[in-house]
Amino acid sequence: MPSQPVPVPPDDLSRKLTVARPDHDQSLPHIGLVGDTYTILVTGEDTAGKYTLIDMYVPPGGGPPPHRHNFEEMFTVVDGEVEVTFRGETLVARAGETINVPANAPHAFTNAADTPSRLLCMCAPSGQEEFFTLVGQPVATRTEAPPPLDADAQAAFIAQSKGLAPEYKTELLPPPGAE
């Protein structure tokens, strides 16, 4: 006997439409992190925890170090390109292309080009935006670079990131060849 389909639940009138205008809305958080600027477009609060959407401005040489996390992550390259390392293999993702990183898979990306790149990053479920807000530095706009960190500030950032990462289902990995 086939199971009965579950009906679509009623509209949750407590939830509101979210509209993000990252180039104009000064209330959006712009977070400087690892030399990049991440603008939080849609939070877990907006989506009942289902996902978060982050606008990533990645200057030449930018991008996060190797890591993995227990949630899905999808990138759409809006402008430029990034070199993506996934389970030790490297590929180039260019404007108009989308990649999905399965939960728990080791990965990193870097902007190896001479011009900035822009990515839209969706993490499901949400929570990554909270981690970025805790470890990053507020900056004024979507394209403003965070101030460079001196050696002491860099060490403090690494310690704070490593300390908070497990709470946000993330593991920072050693760079290739450093094992």
N, C-alpha and C positions, 0 to 999 in steps of 0.2 A: 504494500500500500504506500503510495508516494506521500511524502510529508506535505503539509499545507504551507504555502508561502507565508512568511511573516509580513503583516501589513506595515506600510511605512508609517512611522509614528507621527503624531500631530506636530505642527509647527511649534517650535519652542520660542514663544514671543519674548522671553527674557534675553534672547541673543539678538545682537544688532548687526547690521551690515558694516563691514570694515572696508574702508577705502584708504589706500596708502599712496601718498604723493611724495616720494622721497626727494625729489628735487626742489620741492616748495614747502613741505610741511616741517616747520622747525620743531614741532613737538615729537617727531620720531627720534628714537635714540640712535645716535651714530657712535659706534664703539670702535676705537682704535685697538687693534690686536695683531701681534706679530708683523707690524708694518703695514697691515691692510686696514681698511675701514669697512665695518659691517653695519649696515642699517637694518634695524629690526622693523620689518614691514607688517607682519602679522604674528601675534604672540599666541601662546597656548591659551591665554585668557580669552582671546578672540575666538578660538576654535574649540573650546571645551576640551583642550588638551590633545586634540587629534593631530595637529601639526603646527610647525612654525615656518615662516617664510622670511628669508634674510637676503638682502641686496648686498653683494660683496664687491667692493672696489679693490682690485689687486694690482698694485703698481709693479713695474718690472722688478723681478727678483723676489716678489712677495709670494705668500702662500703658507699654509700651516705645515709643521713638521709631521713626520709619520705618526699615525695614530689609528685607533679603531674605537668603535662604540657600538653599544647594543641598541641601535635604532637605525632605521632606513634613512639614507641621505641621497637626495637627487640634486644635480646641478644642471642648469641650462646656461650655456655661455651666451650672453647677450652681445658683448663686444670683445674683440681680441681673441686670445686663445690661452689655454693653460696646458701644461704637461701634467698628466695624471699618472701617478704610480699606484697600481692596484695589484696586491699580492706579488710584488716584485717586478711586474711588467709595466712598461711605460707606453703611453699613447698620448697623442695631442688631440684635445677637444677644442674645436673652433666655434666661432659665432654661429648660432643657429642649431648647435648640437646639444643633446641632453645625454647625461650619463646617470646611472643609478648605482650607488654603492650599497650592496647588501649589508645588513647589520652584521657586526663582528669582524668584517673583513679589513685587514690592514691596508691603509691608503694614505696618500698625500697628494698635494698638487702644488705646482709652482708656475709663476708667470715667467717664462724664459724669453719672452719677446721684449722688444724695445718700447712698447707702448702699454698703457694700463689695460687691464681686462676687467670686465664686469660680468658677474655671475648672479643668477638667482638660485638660492639654495633652499630646498625644502627638507626639513627633518620631521620624521613621523615615528612616534609621537613627539610632541613638543618637549621643551626643556632645555635644548641647546642654547636658546636665546638667553636663558637665565645664567648659564655658565659663562657665556661671552660677556654679559653685563657685569658679572662679579669679578672677572679677571682682566677685562679690558679697561681702556681709558676713554672717558667721554671726549668726543671731538665735535666741532660745530656743524660740519656739513658732510654729505655723503662722500665727497672726494677729498676731504682734508686728511692728511697723513697724521698718525699719532706722533708725538714727540719721540725722538730716539731715547732709548734707555741706556743709562750708564751701567757699568758692570754690576754695581750693587743693586740697582733697580731691576736689571735683567735677572739676577739671581733670585730676587724676591718674587718676581713674576713667575719664574719657573717653579719655585717652591710652592707658591700659592696655587698655580695650575695643577701641579702634581697632587697637592693635598685635596683639592676640590674635585678633580677628575672622576674618582670613583663614585662620588655622590651623583654625578651626572652621567653615569654609565659609560665613561670614556677612559681609555688607557692610552697614555702617551708612550710611544715606542722609540727605541734608540734609532738614530740615523743608520742607513745601510753601512755595513762595515764596522760599526761601533759595538757590535754584540760581544 
